[in-house]
Amino acid sequence: MTLQARTNRRTSDAKEEALAEVTEEPTKRLNVEISAKLHRRVKMAAVVGDTTIVEIVTAALTEYLDEVNS
């Protein structure tokens, strides 16, 4: 009997894409205080949309800044 390390079964295309995005460009941490209700809404949207809070916030900030700067 030989022992082998278990492989991670949670690997997915979305995870690989997210890791690729993160490694492409340097990142900075952004900490903000938001209401518990808004946090819960964002978290639920991430779960339902099969995405991450980071992706939602990044998309929202990008859209807002593009609109303001146009």
Secondary structure, DSSP 8 states (H G I E B T S, - for coil): --------TT--HHHHHHHHHHHHS----------HHHHHHHHHHHHHTT--HHHHHHHHHHHHHHHHT-
